[in-house]
Amino acid sequence: MKQALLIILTLLLTSCAPTLKMEQNLGDQQVSDEKLPRQVAILPFVNGTDEPEIDKLVRRTFANHFAAKNYQDLKLPVVDEKLVQFEKASGKKAAEASPQELAVALGCDGLIYGRVIDYKRVYAAVYSQFGVETEIWMVNAKTGKEVFRIKKEVRYHEGGIPTSPLSIVVTVVSTAMNLRDIQKVRLVNELSYKLTEQVPGPKSLGAEARPAIKEVLTNAAEGPFGVRKVIKAGLEGEPGLVATFDIGTFRKGVPMKEVKPGIYAGDYAVLPGDSVRDMPVTVTLSRPGGYETQWLDGSAYVTIDTTPPPRVTGVKAKGLSDRVQLQWSGITGVTDLKGYRVLRSDQPLTGYTELAVVEVPRYEEIAKVSGIARYYRVVAFDQAGNESEATDAVAAAPVSLETESLAGEIRQDRTLAGNYLVQDMVVVPRGVTLAISAGTRLRFEKDAGLAVSGRLIAKGDDEGTVEFLPAGNERWQGLVFKGASVELARARVRGAVSGLSLSETKGAVLDTQVLESGTGLSVSGVSGLEIKGCTLSGNEVGASLQGSDALLVGNSLVQNGDGITLEGFTGELRDNNIFGNTHNLASASPVHIGANFFGSERGEEMLIAGLTPALVYNARVPGGKQVAPLSDPYAGLAAAERARRGTEMVVEAGGYFRSRNFGKAVTLFEEARRATPSPEITYYLSLCYRQMGENERAVTVLKEGVEKFPREALLWKSLGMLSYETGNEAAARKELGEAVRLSPDDRQSQFVLEKVSGSKKP
């Protein structure tokens, strides 16, 4: 299996040499002109295969070719609408009606019936067979007799797509087209072309034939299109004529240039103010002053969006001792909002360059104290690439603040503000209140911490958070509450043995971050404690709830070792985002919890042990909907069938990867990994995320990979390189060291390891 996947990915990510084999019935249709109808309707085709929607694609493509025949053919939307009206009026299904009844309802004297008999996709190491077989027949509605019947079969062998003159404009039309979609569309097109060749046409409707269109390609599927994006169309047909294309009713007669004999290409550049949704592209080939043929591209519809998001408001910048903190008001009500660009310059008006792209309304830039202010602006952008106006510049620079020492027992109510170095345990006994002002920072030595039996009030605001941080590289003891009262909001706790330990403690912890600690949050005892809107990330254990009735609502627990562990839990756990952890949730015994988002609605992917939730969210909260968990779609399949399906998805994902459509490739590689996990799939999945700029997700994928395949040097190497590139040298040393241990001859891993370690191998 491993070797087969490597072969597949290698072939798909490089060029392929296609070959074509045609299998068809070439019998001529000898029909006298008087037996042929004049006005013809193409009825919906019957799908005799397991391929969804193949009947609609074949019918639509055949109708495009049939338009060149000397018939007065009804357009498919007109036929479909009249059939709906007929069924409502008669109470009879169209398939059950006689040709005479349908002809009266449609206003025609001829009917074309069709049936897709077979559709095959058989794969080995590469595509080995790809074929479709269809039968059509015409009935003269006046006589009720069949006029002719044609059956055709077209197959492609050995993994290629058909070669034709139109191939030269495929990359002109789109660089994002994937192999599988092109195969399917052009396979059906070739079949429809061959079917139409055998259809006899009446001579009495005119001596001059309509122009022939053999094939059409557009990039409509790449929308939505924003300002400066280009909508393109390519056509192969009769040479020396006039070609144009329409974008629905929005733009008519866009000219197409004949770039080679019979090959036409045209484009439309989106202008500011353009706006349209779900418009089809129709290509027209015309004789000057004579007949014309139209081709409707029904594979995708054009959406143009040139409306930018509203301007970002409420931007604030604050200089702290080691960074600049930016935050702004998040934009709401824009369904296609994609994120924010943070811009920075040394000058207030010019010279701005992109500093970061974020999805949340905040950003922190790590910087050294220099006394020199920098200027920042924020721009919102949407899925179509439209950008809002940049905000006015805000300026900030890291500042140097004097530090005060703090130690021992606090014997009376006290308020802290500024910077503090805590060198020992600070104790807040019963009856004493310690208040900490917004913007205050406490740094703790290794054996230091804050022990509270009285009351702690620490609330950040728009001007700054309250921060509890290590003084050096070693973990400090954390904030320990026992029989206490706590009001903690908009705080940040990092690098502790146990960030927040709350036993028999009442109050609330709101909008607080607990990061990179042993245990982020530990709660025990009955007190009615509320934990809301908090973020726990990078901890060995996100939250440990033992014998607790705490309320945890609207929190995010991501990228921890264990997300949440439960033992004797009697509280509420709902509306949280718990995903991206090594294990999202584990319970010592079955307990009832509310709906949460666990990264997936599929049971096997939620990484839950010890309980089965009745409902989960199908996307992040807020925004997701509550659904019942889904079972493993591959659980009941034999190993061979799982392998076959995984191979199909890897093949398709490879096509998207090769055409740099990493978003679609990610979806397929994720599904393939679910069906048949392998080191190769894990590696290419991480590459996709890196190409998309999602390095954190790439790290998560690789960490999952080395856990599942601990002897795969390539995964350890990829993880180590990514850690090195993102500045995590400690992790890089460990991961590259493992890569070198598994593959001692890997010179690149050895070189980077020596660079990170600062010494060469003796």
Order of alpha helices (4+ residues) and beta strands (2+ residues): alpha-beta-beta-beta-alpha-beta-alpha-alpha-beta-beta-beta-alpha-alpha-beta-beta-beta-beta-beta-beta-beta-beta-beta-beta-beta-beta-beta-beta-beta-beta-beta-beta-beta-beta-beta-beta-beta-beta-beta-beta-beta-beta-beta-beta-beta-beta-beta-beta-beta-beta-beta-beta-beta-beta-beta-alpha-alpha-alpha-alpha-alpha-alpha-alpha
